[in-house]
């Protein structure tokens, strides 16, 4: 009876906001499942070859699961191979077309779901043109990518391509995909084997800086005195994670994890971000990422402290409505992404505009508003617009509620066991 009564009280407390959130969550899950399992369309690889190779006489697909082809033309024989690697938020698949001398003629992207404003940089800066003439009989290294697997460093070779600043992760994914395909072609048709440098793990100062910051944030849950240095720590986060490392949790990054677009361990930064931010919630029941690490949240809080203005007095009714903005925008972005087949719609967060100086036009308009409002309302964007903060806080509440219920069950079992023992001892 008591359990039923508590359940009835709980249901009475649930307002329309609860059911609104539930409907958004349910439809968002359906949209994601549809986007992952039903929406993707097959790629016409032979059609792409026909379009990019002149005078094709015949195209023969090689045996096996690899998308590899022998192409006969009036000018001679060519080869094409497709392979993929995980980029910033999606699997990037590249087709490499090679001539009979083992030199690359062209690299074509056949599948990708990266953030458009950053992936477009590769085309704008003619990144793909840089592959032309490179040999597949040895690895293609990546210049300007310190700390990433495949980094050129001091290796003496002309077989390399420079990364595109601001789109290093996507540049790396393309180069890794091309190398994987080249390794196959090299062994099959050019009797050459080589070790793929993109399989090697690299540890850079950026990785170590991120790990150190997450460890300090983790320690703050146990060492209360660390709260005294929190503001200084936030400033470090702005400089290190924001401007130097350019790493932050975004809606796109969370979607990549949900849809299992997970990179190899060579992309250590991805694992530090995801395992660290979610680990805080699972292990501690605290959203420490937003409170201690997020560089944009840090910028807002520092501006608010520096300004010292009196906080705006907003009614609870208005706050309730404003708190529906983040899940609503996230829901709209997910549905549009599913319908358009491009989850670049999730790129409505201000990180790119502030720290990478690259974003969609709408965010350039919104960024000054978010920063201005943060002078009067601490972490204005975080409280009412951030999809990551909304998801993390939601997960945190769920986790703590489940832990509370579990503890109640354990305590109830202990009481029953104790009562049973007392009953047995009284009878004896």
FENQUIDA-V143789 format. One record per run of one state. SS is the DSSP state (helix for helix, strand for strand, loop for the rest). FROM is the first residue (numbers start at 1). TO is the last residue. If there is no record, write none. Layout:
ss | from | to
SS | FROM | TO
SS | FROM | TO
This chain:
ss | from | to
loop | 1 | 1
helix | 2 | 13
loop | 14 | 15
helix | 16 | 39
loop | 40 | 44
helix | 45 | 52
loop | 53 | 55
strand | 56 | 61
loop | 62 | 66
strand | 67 | 73
loop | 74 | 75
strand | 76 | 86
loop | 87 | 90
strand | 91 | 99
loop | 100 | 102
strand | 103 | 111
loop | 112 | 115
helix | 116 | 124
loop | 125 | 127
helix | 128 | 131
loop | 132 | 134
strand | 135 | 135
loop | 136 | 140
strand | 141 | 143
loop | 144 | 150
strand | 151 | 151
loop | 152 | 159
strand | 160 | 162
loop | 163 | 167
helix | 168 | 189
loop | 190 | 196
helix | 197 | 199
loop | 200 | 204
helix | 205 | 219
loop | 220 | 223
helix | 224 | 245
loop | 246 | 250
helix | 251 | 258
loop | 259 | 267
helix | 268 | 284
loop | 285 | 287
helix | 288 | 293
loop | 294 | 294
helix | 295 | 307
loop | 308 | 315
helix | 316 | 340
loop | 341 | 342
helix | 343 | 346
loop | 347 | 350
helix | 351 | 356
loop | 357 | 360
helix | 361 | 374
loop | 375 | 379
helix | 380 | 384
loop | 385 | 386
helix | 387 | 427
loop | 428 | 428
